[in-house]
Amino acid sequence: MSDSGTNQIVYSKNVVEFVTVANEFCSTMENVAHFSAEDNLKRLQKLMPLLYLKIAVLPKFDRIMDDELEKFISELDYNMLHQKWLQLLGENDSFYEVFDPNIQFGEETVRASISENLLDVYQDLKDFITAYSIGNEDVMHDSLSECIFHFEEFWGQQLLNVLRAVHMLLFSNADLSGETSTDDDVVPGSGNPKWLDNFWGTNEEEM
């Protein structure tokens, strides 16, 4: 691909808008300790649909380099940020997964973790925007191509799943004060999502 062709992609209006939203999402994830659980979730509630839209309108295109792209988020980075979100959400970290290829035609339920889903999306986006910020247009091009591929194959579904959970958590009777989030040994997705039971119970009574 010519340099002009690469420029047209990586500096296009739609790509710049996606980068802006992705950067805001990553900033929200990283600054979790500065806001309450409710404020963090409200910010994500607004960002996640926009993030999905901004990447969904981007066209697919092939990579131009043979070299593997550098990854910037280490396992330690992931785990440290994950613990911050897990401590913030506590037992509210759990939600019932409704789209899983392994159980979608069965009757069993699967509990998933809000924090893990968010961090998986964050990891891919942070690797992308870090590579994009370097300024090497070939790297920018290929990192965007890879990000779009991962969105289609992996984190796009996670984004939709966790958005559902965030919406229900915000509009349930869940306690988001943090009083139940002090256990240092909280396990992702292992809490009792009472807020979900309360949500369904309340809405069934109103119907």
Secondary structure as GFF3:
##gff-version 3
##sequence-region A 1 207
A	DSSP	alpha_helix	3	10	.	.	.	ID=ss1
A	DSSP	alpha_helix	13	30	.	.	.	ID=ss2
A	DSSP	three_ten_helix	32	34	.	.	.	ID=ss3
A	DSSP	alpha_helix	37	56	.	.	.	ID=ss4
A	DSSP	alpha_helix	75	89	.	.	.	ID=ss5
A	DSSP	three_ten_helix	90	93	.	.	.	ID=ss6
A	DSSP	beta_strand	94	97	.	.	.	ID=ss7
A	DSSP	beta_strand	110	113	.	.	.	ID=ss8
A	DSSP	alpha_helix	114	134	.	.	.	ID=ss9
A	DSSP	alpha_helix	137	150	.	.	.	ID=ss10
A	DSSP	pi_helix	151	155	.	.	.	ID=ss11
A	DSSP	alpha_helix	156	170	.	.	.	ID=ss12
A	DSSP	alpha_helix	194	206	.	.	.	ID=ss13
###
